[in-house]
Amino acid sequence: MLDLVINGGTVIDGTGAPMRAADLGVRDGRIAVIAPTGTIDEPRRSTLDAGGRYVAPGFVDLHTHYDAQLFWDPLATPSPFHGVTTVIGGNCGFSLAPLTPDHADYLMRMMARVEGMPLDALSAGLAWDWGGFGEWLDRLDGAIAVNAGFLCGHSALRRVAGADGLVMQRLLHEALDAGALGLSTSRAHTHNDADGEPVPSRFADDDELLALAGCVADHEGTTLEAIVAGCINGFTDDEVELLAAMSVAARRPLNWNVLGVSSLNPAGHEHQLAASDAAAARGGRVVALTLPQPMSMRLSFLTGFVLDGLPGWREVLHLPVTERLQALGDPTVRERLAAGAASREAGLLRGLANWPVLTFAECFSPSTKPHEGRSVGDVAAGLGKEPFDTLLDVVIADELRTGLRPPVFGASDADWELRAQVWRDPRTVIGGSDAGAHLDMMCGAIYSTSLLGEAVRQRGLVSWEEAVHQLTEVPARLYGLRERGRIVEGWHADLVVLDPETVGHGPERTATDLPGGAWRLVADAAGVEHVYANGVAIVRDGQATGAAPGTLLRSGRDTVTVLP
């Protein structure tokens, strides 16, 4: 007997092959039969009428930070509402294990600071009493709705081991033996801990990174993820060499986050993708994650993330709140901050220093609430003040909580068309959502419905088959996921049923649904009607079912080795 039959749908199987009308039968969590419409006559426990709908493999999100959230939210919302059935965490060098009691507070505060997870939620939502990576994985095994796998983060390794390379290597081997999917690391200058100091991985030299990459080579089904400073500002020759050398040492692909694509600098992404060519010439493989949607974010002087990457800003934005408020009110400090933001050393972040075009996305005090939704320049003109002074006066009045939104980056027709060209490039993979992180800045989970809703349905830039291929088969094969990413008989029944006429996403909104009463930004999906993980509905008619059929993905068991 079949557990489920999906009748009357149009199947897009993930391979890029033309869509076709077909029925699917599911048994024991796997696709048991694919047959012409109306020809499955085997008894079944339930039937779904998918007439007028597309049936696709569940989407695979390679770059999330759901490591903590899954403990209080097994569904990893809102990602499954946007069609995602598999998430990979532990990115950017940030995992929650290995852990020792004396480092728990540091790791919790580091995650809160660098990944924008409210400290109250992290403190209230997790016990922080595990030890090795395997013990941490065991706590999630059998308790999640989505499929989830995790990289072992370099910063956790280095914090626990100190600078002892041999201890780090031993801990990494233990994590990989327990099922970690690989190693992640970061040298991004925006990655600072709760004290404003560089996160542990940023203190590592090249030899340490190559030694850890070499550990990965000893384990089946593993991979590498890395972020270096040049991911934002353009790779140096040394960084290109390092990324290639890490891939070669690990004998695995390495992916990096995130490739920006802009029609204002149409050669910029080609320079970045040249790192892939350099790696290939050495026998390695370096792949860029890239997002389909325009870049939109919310900034805050309370968290300071991204803003503290401006020259001279870190020292101020990491002061205690009372001292920070006092400093931001000091004309001398303001002058120094403005100069740093406008300096050549600010690189691409210098664009944030165009203060008049920032929008007050959300204000919190009676005196500032009328400014909500207006640009800094507009408010400044009305008050007869300089834009930067106006900005900081509002921030101080809101006790740093003001939400600031830069202009949306990459929303023109030319930008969309250029990004569509890049999606097809074998040196890229669509991803980099950061879902589960930067909760006060953005909702990255919309990447899949943005691609399908705007790039495919509205703009027709790529076909349905190609878009689904890029969301499923391509990321699944990069990570060697066993029997996931396609609709094939015998493979896991991770499935999405969507309405091609309405698929998309709504605007970001605030949801106060985190432990400790903390809030986050989320966005609702449209047209994603039913989502199945391992043959069990986790979303039905757009609503969570409460089922938890997800697989805790472990290297070797659930992944195969992908060579460069």
N, C-alpha and C positions, 0 to 999 in steps of 0.2 A: 504494500500500500504506500502511496505517495503521501507525504505530509502536506504538500501544497502544490497546486497547479496555478500558474499565472496564464490566463487565457486571453487571446485576442490582441496582444501587444505587438509592437514593432521592436525587434531586438537589435540593439547596437552592441556588438559583442566585445568591443574594446580593442580589437586587432587593427582597426582602420578599414575593415571590409565593409562593403555596402550594407546598410540596414535591411532587414527582411522581416516579414510577418512570420511569427512563430509562437508556439506555446512552450512554456517551461514547466517541467516537473521537478520537484525538490524532495529529496529523501535523506534523512540523517545528516542534515546540514550541508549537503552537496547537491549539485545540479545532476539529476538522474537521467533526464531526457530532454532533448530539444527536438520538437517535431512541428510539422506544418500545422497551421491553425485548425483546431477542431479535431485533431486526430489522436489525442491522448485519451484513451478510454480506460486507463487503469484507475481503480478506486483511489480516492484521495480524502484526506481529513478536512481540507479547506480549499476554496477556490477564490482567486482574485480576478475580477474582470478588468483587464487592462486595455480595453478598447479605446482607441484614440490616444494612447499613451506610448511613450518610449520606455523600454526596459534596458538598463545598462548595468555594467558591473559597478559595485560600490567604489567611490572615489578614494584615492590613496593620498593622504597629506603627509609628506615627508618631513615637514618642519613645523612642529608644534611644541608647546610647553605645557602639556596637560599632566605633567608628572605629579603635581600636587592635586590638581582639581579632580582627578579620577577617584581620589579617596572620598570626596563628598559628593561627586557627581559622576557616577559610572557611565553616563551617556556622553560625557565630554561635550556638553552643549556649548554653543549651538551647532557644532560641526555636522552632526548627523542630519539635522534639519536641512542642511545644504548638500546632502547626499554623500557625505564622507562616512565610510565604514572602517577605515584603517588609519590610525594616527601613529606617527613616530615622534617620541619625545627625547629628552636628554640632549638637545641640540646646544650649540654655542659654547660647549664646555661646561654646561650647567646641568648636572644631575643631582638627585637627592641622596645618592649613595655612591661610594661607601660613606659611612658615617660613624663617628665615635661621639660619646656624650659631650666631650669638651668642645666639639666643633659644631654641635647642632645649632646653637644660637647664631653662630657666624653664617652658616649655610642658609638658615632661614632668612636672616636679614639681607644676605647677599641676593637671594632670589627675589625678595621683595623689592630691593633697590634696582637691580639690573633688568629684571623681567616684568616689573610693574604689577606684581601680585600684592594685594593689600596684606600688610603684615598681620592685621587682625584675623584675616581669613586663614593665613598659613599657620598661625598660632592655634587657632580654635579648631581647624579642620584636620590636623595631622598630629599624631602622637610623638613623632621625632624620636623614637626609641629603637629603631632598627640598627643593624650593624653593617654587614657586607651587602654588596649589590644583590646577591641572590636572596637574602632575607627580605630585602625591600621588594623585589619582584614577587616573591611568594605571597606578599600581602595583597597584591592585586589579582593574582591568579584565581580565576573563577568568580571574580567579583566585578567584572566590567561588561558594559553593553557593546562597546566597539572592540575591534581588534587593535591591540596597542603593543608596540615594541619600543625599546629605549636604548639609546647610546649611553656609554659611560662617559661622564664629563671630566675633562682634565682638571678643572678647578676643584672639584671634590677630591680627586686623587691627590692633588698637590697640597690641599689644605690638610688632609689626613696624614699624608706621608711626609710633609715638609718638603725640603728640597732633595730628599734622598731618592735618586733615580731608580735604584734597585727596588726599593719599597713600592714606588709608584708602579713599576713594571709588574711586581708580584700582585698588587691589588688589581691591576688591569687584567692580568691573566685570570684571576679569580672571578672577576666580573664577566669576562667573556665565556669562561667555563659555565657560569651560571645562566647565561643566555643573553647578556648584553649584545646588541647588534653591531657594536663597533665603538670607536673612539670619536669624541667631538672635542674641539678646542677653540680658543679665541685669543686673538691679539688686537681686537677692535678697541680703539682708544675711547670709545663711548662706554665700554664695559668696566665700570668701577663698582666697588663694594659699598656697603652701608656707611663706611667711614670716608668715602671719597677716594680710596686708594685703588690702584689697579687690581682686578680680580686675580686670583693666584696663577691662572694659566698665562697671564701676560708677563710673568717673570721668567718663563721658560726660554731657554736658548734653543737654537736649531737642533743641536745634538739630542736634547731631551725629547723634542717632538719626533725626531726620526727614530729614536729608540722605542718610543711608545707605538709609533706606526708599525715598527717591526714586530711588536707583540701581536698586532692584529693579524698579521700574515699567518700566524700559527693556528688560527681558529676558523672553522668552516662558517660560511654564511655571514661574514662580517664586512664592515665598510668604514669609511672615514667621512667626517664632516668638519669643516674648518672655516673660521672667519679671521681674516687679517685686516689690517688698517686699510689696505688698498681696495677692499671690497666696496668701500664708500668713495674714496678719493682717487682711485686708479692704482693698479698694481705697479710696484717697483720691480725692477729686474730681479732683485733678491727674493721678493715674494713669489714671483713666477717660478723661480728655481725651487723655492721651498715647497710649494704646493706639488710640483712635479715630483720632487724627491720623496715626499711623504707617500704619494701614491705608489711610486716604485718600491719603496721600502715595505709597504703593506701588501703589495701585489693586489691592490683593490682600487676601485674608483674612489675619488674624493669629490664631494660636492660642497659648494660654497654659497653663501647667502648675503645679499640678494643682488641680482643684476638689474640695474636701472637702465631704462631705455627711453630716450627722449628725442623728439624730432628737432629740438633746439641744439642738440649735440649728437647728430646721427652717426658720428664715427666713434663716440665714446664707448658704446657697448662692443664694438669690434676690437678695440684695444683690450678690453677686459677678456673677451673670448679668445684672444690670442694666447692666453695662458693655457687654454685647452690644447691648442696646436703645439705649444712648447712641450707640454706633458706627453702628448702622443708621440712626439719625436723621440722621447726618451723611453717609451714603453709604458707610460702611465696613462691615466685618464682623469681629467679634471672637468667637472660639469657644473654649470651655473644654474642655480634656482632663479626663476624669474616669475614675477606676478603678472596676471593678465589685466588687473584693474588699475585705474589711476591711483596714485599714491595720495592718501588722505590720512591725516593724523591730528590728534589733539595733544597739545603741549601743556605743561603745568610747571610752575615754579615750586610746587610742593614736592613732586617727585624729582624734578630737574632732569629727567632722562632726555637725552639728545641735546638739550640746552647746555648740559655740563661738558659737552664736547667742544664748545666754543672756547677759544684761548682765554684763560684767566677767569673763566666762570666756575670751574669746579670748586675752587676754594670757597667761593661764596655760597654756592648752592648746596654744599654739604655741611654748612653750619647748622646748629640747632635752630629750630623754627624762630624762636625769639630773637636770636642773634642775626638770623638771616633777614628778618623783617627790618631790623635796625640797619643792617648793612645796605639793604636795597633802598632805604630812605636817605642814605648819605650821598650828597652830590658828587663827592670825589669818587666813590665806588661806582656810581652810575656812569661817570665819564670813562672810567677804566673798563667797565663792562662793554660799553658802546664801542670803544676803540678795539677791544679784542674781537668783538663780533664782526666788525668791518675789516679786520686785518686779512692779509693774504693767507696767513697761516690757518684761517678758519676753513679754507677749502670750500667744498660744496655746501657746508653748513652756513657759509656766509650769506646764503640766500635767506636765511631766517632773520637776518638783520634788516630786512625791508619792513620795518615795524608798521608803517601805515596800512599795509595790506593784510596784516593779521586780523582775524575776526575774534571778538569776544564770544566764544561758543556757549559759555555758561558762566554766569556770575552769581554771587552768593550773599551779598550784603544789600540792605535796602538802598544804599547810595549808588551801588554799581548795577543793580538789576536792570535799570532802564537801558544800560549799554549792551545788554545781551543781544546777539545777532548783528551788531553793528561792527564796522571796521575800526581799528585803532585810529586810523587817519581821520575818519569821520567824527569820532568822539573828540579827538584832539582839536580838530578845527572848531567844533562847537564850544570847547572850553577855552580856546585861545592858548593852547599849550603845545609843547613839543611832543611828538608821538611817543618817543621812548619814555619820557617822564609820565605821560598819560598812562601808558601801559603799566609802568611800575606802581603808580599811584593806585590803580585799580587792583593790581595784584596784592598790594599791601592791605587795602581796605577789605579784600576777600580773605585775608590771612593765608595767602598763597594758593588758595583753592581754584582760582580762575582757570577755566578751560579756554585755551587759545588755539585757534585753528589756522594754520597757514593755507594759502590758496591750494586748491587741488592741483596736483602735478601730473601732467600727462593725459589730460582729458580731451585734447583736440583730435580731430579726425586723422591728422597726420601721425599723431602719437599712437593711436589705435592701430593704424595700418602698419607702422614700423614694428610695434610689439607683435603683431600677427606674423610678420616675417620671422621674428626671433623665435616664436614658439615652435616653428618647424625645424629650427636649427638643431642638429643632433648634439651640439655642445650645451644645450639647455634642457631643463626640465621645468614644467610649470609647477610652482610651489612657493615656499617661503612665506606661508600665511602667518606664522608666529601665533597661531590660534592658542588661546589659553594664557597669553602673555600680553603685557602692555595694556592692561584692561581699562586704564583710564585714558588711553590714547586712541584706540581703534578696535575694530572687530575684524580680524583677519580671516575669519571663517567664511567670509563671503566670496573668497577667490573663485570657488567652483561655480556658484550661481552667477557671478559676474561674467565669467567666461561664457557660460551657456546663454545667459539672459541678454547681455549686451553684445558681446563679440559675435555670437552665432545667431540668435533669434532676431535681434534688432539690426545689426550691422552686416551680417552675412560675410564676415571676414574669413571664417573657416567653416568647414562643413560640420555637421553634427558628428559624423563618424570620426573626423580628425580630432575634434575637441574631446570627445569621450576617450579616444585613444590616449591623448595627452594627460588626461586626469586619472587614468587607470593602468593600462598596460605599461606605459613608459616609466612611471615611478615604481611600479611593482617589480619590473625587471631590473631597474637600477639597484634595488635593494635585495634582489633575489628572493622575493616572497614566493613561497611554494604554493602553486595552484591558486593564486589570487590575481585579480586584474583583468580577467577575461571571462566571458560566458562560454564555458566549454563543459561538455559532459564529464563528470567526475571531479570537477573543480569545486571549491568552496562556494556556497550560494550566498555571496555578498552581492546584493542587488539593489538597484534604485529604480523606482517607477515614477516617471515625471511627465508633466504636461508640457509639450513643446510650445504650446500657445501662450503660456503664462510664466514659464520658469524665469526666475530672477531673484532679487532680494530687495528688501525695504531699507529705509534709512536707519542709521545707528540710533539707539535709544538707551537710556540708563535703566538697568535692572538692579534692584537691591536684593540680591538672592545668594550672596556669599556668606560663609560662616562669619560670625561676629557682626553681622549686619552690614558688611562691606558691600560696595556697589561695583558695577562693571558696565562697559558698553557692549551691547549685543545688537544684532540685526536679524530680523525675521526673514525667512525664505518664502518664496512663492513658487508654486508649481511642483515642488518636490513632495509627492503625495505619500509614498510608501518606501521604507528603507528596511532591508533585511541584512542581518549579520549572521553568517553561518546558518541560513535558512529560517531564522526566527525574526519576526517583525520587531524592530526597535522603534520605528516610527510608522504609525498607521493614520492615514488621513491627516498628515501633518502634525500629529500629536504623539508624544512619547508614550510607549506602551508599558514601560517599567521593566521589561525583560532584560536579562543580562547574559546574552549568549556569546559575548566577545571572547576571543582567544588572546591570551598573553603570549605574544610572539617571542620565541627564544631562538637565538642564532643556532644554526645547524639543524635544529629540529624543524623550525618553521621557515628557514631560509636556506638557499643554496649559495655557494660561492660564485660571485661575479668577478671575473678577472678584468683588468684594465683594458 
